[in-house]
Amino acid sequence: DYSNKNMKNHHGGVLLLDGHLYGYSDGRGWTCQNLESGEVVWDSKKLGKGCVVYADNRLYCLAESSGTITLAAADTRGWKEHGRFKLEPQTELRKPSGRIWTHPVVANGVMYLRDQELLFAFDVMVR
């Protein structure tokens, strides 16, 4: 048993995959942490704070301030990005300093995202 502050996740969620936690840690960035030891395996600030889901052997990370979606490998060897794109257009209902707090949903090769009154569907099928 241990307790540490290596994974300080606000509200974007973390994932447990093969004994490792993946998620965004405040102050550290995107983080992979060994669940058993508590050791940080790697961290990266290549994408801003946000939420994460896992499907089709990929992490789908959404940056809450920019609307950038990054597809990355769930890999203990480091942050391995396989592509990124930006949610466009974005709602005009959100305040200028507002955030996108939706969590992506992936089903049958399609990623669904909502931004206030807007609904998006992206083909993310692994080919």
Buried (B, 14 or more C-beta within 10 A) or exposed (E): EEEEEBBEBEEBBBEEBEEBBBBBBEEBBBBBBBBEEBEBBBBBEEBBBBBBBBBEEBBBBBBBEBBBBBBBBBBBEEBEBEEBEEBEEBBEEEEEEBBBEBBBBBEEEEBBBBBEEBEBEBEBEEE
